[in-house]
Amino acid sequence: MEGMDELEDDFALKTLIEAVENQIVEGHPREAGLVLMALLEQGIPRADALTAMAEVLAEHIAITFSTEKPFDVNAYARALLALTNND
């Protein structure tokens, strides 16, 4: 069963990365493209940047399900921008 869980996790991550890539192409939220560019400029490999952004998306989807409220694109955009803080 552990192998199945890993396959499911891989599939979920690939799906989330694809969603982030679509956001970048569509320009919504616009922060997605800006954050990717900023992370790349910081020397972060594209795959790692997209994975980090996908993890933020996953967190906000989980919040949406747990609170049963609509997806808060503004909170998601702020969380994406926080990825660029290299404090």
C-alpha positions, 0 to 999 in steps of 0.5 A: 500500500505504501507504493500506492500512496507514493503514486497518489502523492506524485500524481497529486503533486504533478496535478498541482504543479500543472494547476500552477503552470496554468495560473502562470499562463493565464495570468491569474492570479498575476502573482503566480508569474511574478513569484516564479520569475522572482524565485528563478532570479534567486537561483532556485531551479524551476522545478523546485520553484513550481513545487514550492508554489504547488505546496502553497496551492495545496495548503490553500485548497486544504483550508478551503475544504476545512473551512467550507468557505470559497477559495480565497485567491487573495490569501493564496496570492499573499502566500505565494508572494511570501515565498519570495521573502529570502529573510 
